[in-house]
Structure formats: C-alpha cells, structure tokens
Amino acid sequence: MIVRKTIGLKGVVRFAGHHIWWLTTYMTLVSVLYKVAGWHWISIPWLPVSLVGTALAFYIGFKNNQSYDRVWEARKIWGAIVNSSRSWAVMVNSFVKNSPDTQFTVQELEQIKERLIYRHIAWLYTFRDQLLVPTQWEHVSLRWHFGKIAQKRQESEGIGLFKDFLNEQQKTNYFFDESRLAGAANKATQLINLQSLDLAELEEKQVLHMRKQLDMQKVLSDFYDHQGRAERIKKFPIPRQYANLSFIFNCIFIFLLPLGIVAEFAKLGEAGVWLMIPFGAIVGWIYVLMELIGDYSENPFEGLGTDIPMLSICRTIEIDLLQILGKTHVPQPIQPINDILM
C-alpha cells in the first residue's frame, strides 16, 4: 500500500514511464512517413478513431471499477479479521478458567490461553503466506521480460523491502503445531480445525461452559468465512474476456491514434506534423496508464506495492493479542519503507 498523499511525477514515471519511449517512437515513425516519405494515404478520418477512444474509455473505466472493488473488498476482509481476532483473544482470556469441578493450576490455564492465541497468530501469518503464492495469471508468473519486471518490482517496491521484518517474525515460535500440519493442502484451514478440536476438549474437561464454547466456535466460523472470501479473490481473477479484451482494444486505439490525428496536425502549418509526436505520445500514454492501473489493482495479494498491507495488519493483530494475553515484550509495528507499507 502506498502511504504517500501524492504519488508524484517520479513515482508515475517509475511505474509507467518506459512506455513513453515506444509511443514516441511510433508517433515519430508515422510523422516521418507522412511528412518526409509523402505517404498521405496512411491518414484516416478522426471521427472513427474518436469513437473507438470514447468506447475504450468507458471499457477501461468498467475494468478499473471492478479492480478497485476487488482491492476494497480485500481490505474489508482483513479489517474483519482484525475485529474477529480481537474478539477471539478477549474470549480466550475471559472464558478459559476453572469451574467448580476442575482444578487446573494458574500456569496450566495460562498455557491453554497461550496455545489458543499463539495458534491464531500462526494462522494469520500462514494465511498471509498462502495468499502470496503466485497464480498463473499474476504478473510474476508471466513469461519472458514481463515476469522479470514484476519480480523486480516485488524486490524494490513490494515484499522484498520487508525481508528483515519477515526474518524477525520467523524467529518467533508461534508454529508449535507443525507436525500436525504435515501434508495439509491448506494449513490455514487445518489450524482453525485444531482450534475447534481444542475447544471441544476444553468443554469436555469443563474448562469451558458449553454456551461459551459455542460462542467461540462462532468466531472460528467467522475466520473460515473471512478466509474463504479472501481465497475467492485470490483464486478467481477478473474474467479474462474483460481483462484481456481491454488490452487488445487499447492496442487497436493506440495503433489508430497517430493515423487519425496526423492530418489534423498537418493543417497547423509546416511544423504541425511534428507537433503530433509529443501530443500523440501523451494521449496514448494516458490510455496505457489507465490500463495498467486496473491491471495491477486486479490482484490485491500479489506481493507488490499496490497490495493490501497484510504484513502490517498481521503485526497489529499480533501486538493486540499478546497484550490482551498480558505480555509486556511485544514486537514493534511495521513501518513504511520508501512510502510502501506491506
């Protein structure tokens, strides 16, 4: 997540500035063919080009709107995880206690509370790691030069900036159930299952009243709901017929753009054709930039700087849960690096 109030010219150029060069080259080629080679026949009427541009703007607007909805939905899901996690910790801290028929020591009760809360923190980081596993339609999975660009962006503007925080987090042993998760296809799902089994066992030992156990099982069901909603976004992209055709239509418009405006600029005088180069490149670049914004916003769990800040959210929950448990030594919140918060 970008935390600066404004991205700035440098950030925009870093994101899509390289497209200016090939657009300028193409505009120059058309200008040279029209002015120097005398190929006036390559010009076409502006009206059909403007109609294509107008239709394309609506189409890209639709795609960007859907991409934004996916990002905002992902943020709402993690906001709900924050609230449910706090509820879980409060319930564990207040519900787990001796009944008249049980005589657990204070240390044993504290160990039970730690197990339930530590396992939940393990679920948070495990679930985050699962969401960051690339799918075949994400940018880092693309072939050739395109995938390499995305990988470099991950390193310089995404999860690569936070390697030190991740290494520090791995030193904290919340994952004491690793042997019970061996071979699990979805470890996050199985961690919640282990929580449920623990609650049932505590109810049998009369550490939990049945009503309180049901309340806590409801919170676990909420975690499954949050997990499923996030996995739906991760595993189901914007339908390719919308996403890919937007790119194709953009290519068609940019191809037609200089052919439609070169004759119009030629009417301005001797140097008019050459003015078409910067103006045509700017118009084409704006359309390319709109396409890229929607394209990179489509996947909010990709490990790029435009992602939902899952690491920061996980750390915030971790701090809250440890303090509810009564711990005094807690990790520090994740701070932005280069105006990026992950």
N, C-alpha and C positions, 0 to 999 in steps of 0.2 A: 504494500500500500504506500502510495506517495503521500508524504505528510506535509510537503510544502504547500503554501497557499496558492502559489502560481508555479507552473512548470518552468516557464522561462524559455527563451529562444534556444539556449544551449541544450536543454532537455529535449525540445522538439526536434532539433537538428540531429541529436544523437539517436532519437527514435526512428526518424524517417528522412533525415537529410540526404542519405545516399541515393534516394530516388530522384532527387533534383538533377543529378548528373545524366542519367539516361533519358529523362524527359527533355532536358536542354539539348542533348544530342539529337533526339528525334525531331524536335522543333527546328533545329538548325538545318537538318537534312531536308526537311520539307521546304524551308525558306530558300535554300540553295537550289533545289530542283526547280522551284517556281521562278526565282529571280534570275539566277545565273544560267541554268540549263534551258529556261524558257518553257518548262512543262506546265503551262497554264491549265492544261486539261485535268491536272490532278485535283484542282479545287472543286468543291461541291457546294451546293446551296447551304446556307447556315441554318435554315429552318428545320430540316430533319435532324441535324446534329443537336440543336437546342431541345427538340422534343425528346431525343434519347437522353440528354443530360438531365432534363426535368424528371423523366421517369426513373432514371438511375438514382437521383437524389432521394426520391420517395422510397425506392427499394432499399438503399443503404440506410435510410432513416429507420425503416422497419427492422432491418437486421441489427442495427445498433441498439434499438429499443429492446429487442429480445436479449441481446448480450448484457445490457445493463440490468434487466430483470434477473438474469442468472447470477450476476455479481451481488445484487442486493438481496436476493433470496439466500445466497450462501452466507452473507453477513448476518441475516436474521437467524439462520440456523445456528451459527456459532454464538450469537447473542443468547439464544435459548439454551444452548449448552452451558453457558456461564450461569444463568439463573438456576437451571436444574442441578448443576454441580454444587452450588451453594446450599440449595435445599437438601441435597444428599448429605453433605457434611454436617449440617445442623441436625438432621435426623439421626445420623450415626452418633453424634456427640451427645444427644439428649435421650435417645431411645435405648441405647445399649447400656444396661445397668442390671444389677442384681434384683431378682424378685424374692419374695419370702421363701421360695423353695430352692433357691440357688445360692451358693456361697463362693463365687469367684473372687479371687483377690483383686485389689485395685490394679496391680500390674497386669494381671490376665485380661481384665476389661480394657485396659489401655492398649494391649497388644491386639485385641479384637478390633478396636476402633482404628488403630494404625493400619491393620491389614485391609479393612474395607476402604479407607480413604486412600492409602497408598496404591491399592489396586486401581482405584478410579483415576488417579493421576497417571498411572501406567496406561490406562485405556485412552486417555487424552492424547498422549504422545504417540501411542501405537496407531490410533485412528488418524492422526495427522500424517504420520509416515505413509499409511495406506493411501491417503488421498493424493499424496505427492508422486505415487508411482505413475509414470507416463502411460497414456493411452496412445493408440496408433494415430489418432487424428491431432494430437497436440504438436506444438511446434518443435519440441526437442526430438520428436520421433520422425520428423521429415527427413527425406534423403538429401544427399549431396550438401550443397552450400547452405541451404535453408535451415537444416537441422543444426549445423555448426554455429550459425548466427544465434539461434535460440539458446544453445548451450553456453555460448559466450555471455549472453545476456543473463542467464542464470548465475553465472560466476561473478559478473561485475555489477549486476543490478537486481539480484534475487537472492536465493537461498545461499549462494556462495559467500555472500557478505557476512553470514551469521554462523560460519563454521565453528568459531570459538565458543559461541553460546551452546551449540549442539554438542560439542565435545564435553563441555562442562555439565550439561544435562545428563549425558550418558554415564557420568561418574556417580550419579545419584541412583541408588538401588531401589527403585520402586517395582522392578520387574522380578519379583520373587516367585512368580507362577510360570516361569519359562518352561520348566519340564512338563507342566500340564498342558502347555500350548503346542508342544511339538507336533508338527504335521498338520496343524489347523490351517485351513484355507483362508479364514478370516479371523485373525487373532483378536481383533477388537470385539467381534461378536462373542467369542468364547470367554473373554474377560468379563463381560456383563453376565454371561451364564454362570461363571464362577461366583460372582457376587450374589446371584439369585440362590445358588446352592448353599452359600454361607448363611443367607438369611433364613432359609428353611431349617438349617441345622441349629441356628440360634433360637429359633422358635421352639424346636423340639426340646432344647435344653432350658427353655423358659427364660432365656435372657431377653427375648423379645416377646411382647404380647402379640397375639395373632392380628389384632387390628393395626398395630404399629408395623408389623411385618407387611401387611397388605398395602399400607401407605408407602412403604419403602419400595415394594415391588412395583408400585405405580410409577415411581420415579425412574426405576430401571427400564420400564416400558417406554417412558419418555425418551430415555437415552437411545433406545432402539429406533424410535421414531426419528430423532434428530439424525442418527447415523444413516438411516435409510434415505432421508431426504437429501443429505449431502452426497451419498453414493449415487443417487439418481442424477444429480447434476454432473458428477464426475463420469459416470458410465454412459450417459446419453447426451451427445453433442447437439447443437442446433442442427436440424435435419440438413443433410448435405445439399439437397436440392435448393435450399435457400442460401446457405453459406457459399457454396461453390459458384452458383449462377451469378451471385453478386459480383464475384471476382471476374467472371467472364464478361459480364455486361460492362464492368469498369474498363477492361482491356479494349472492348469494342469502342467505347466512347472516347478513350484517350487516343486510339488509332484514328478516329474520325475527326477529333478536335482540330488539329492544325489544318486539315484539308478543308474544314468549314470556315476557318477564320482567316486563312492566308489571303484570300481575295479581298476580304473586308479591310484588312490592314493595308493592302496594296493601294487602296483608294486614298490613303492618307498622304501619299506622295512617294518620293524616291526612296526614302528610308523607312517607309511604313512596313514593308515586308519584314525588315529586321526587328522591328518592334514586336512582331508577333512572337519572337523567341522567348523573351522573359515573361510576357503576359500569358502565353500558351503554357509555359512550364509551370507557372504559379497556379493556373486554373487546374491543370492536370494533377499537380502535387496535392492540392486541396482534396480532390476526389480520392487520390491514393491514400491520403492521411485518414479520411473518413472511413475508408475500407479497413485500414489497419487498426483503427481504434476498436471497431466492432470485432475484428478478428482476434485481437489479443484480449479483449474483455470476455470472450465467449467461455474461456476456461479459467475459473477463479481459483483452481487448485493446481497450478502448473509450475509453481516454484519461481515465478517471475515477479518483478517489482510491482506489477498491477494486481497481484493476488490478494486474497483475504489474509490479514496478518495472523495466521493461525498460531505461529510460534509465540507471538506476544500474548495472544488470548490464553493459550495453554499456561504460560508462565503466570499470568494474572490469576487464573483459577488455582494454580499450584500454591501461590502465596496465600490466597484467601483460605484454602483448605488447611494448609499447615498451621495458620494462625488460629483457625477455629479449633484445631486439634490441641492448641496450646503450645506450639513450637515457637521458640524465640529466634532461632537461627534459620532464616528463610532466604532464598535467593533473591537477587535484585531484579526489578522489572526489566524487560527487554527495551533497549533504547534504539531509536532510529540510527542507521548508518547511511551517510550520504543522502539523507532525506528519504530513506526507504525503511519501512517497518514491515517485518515479516512475521 
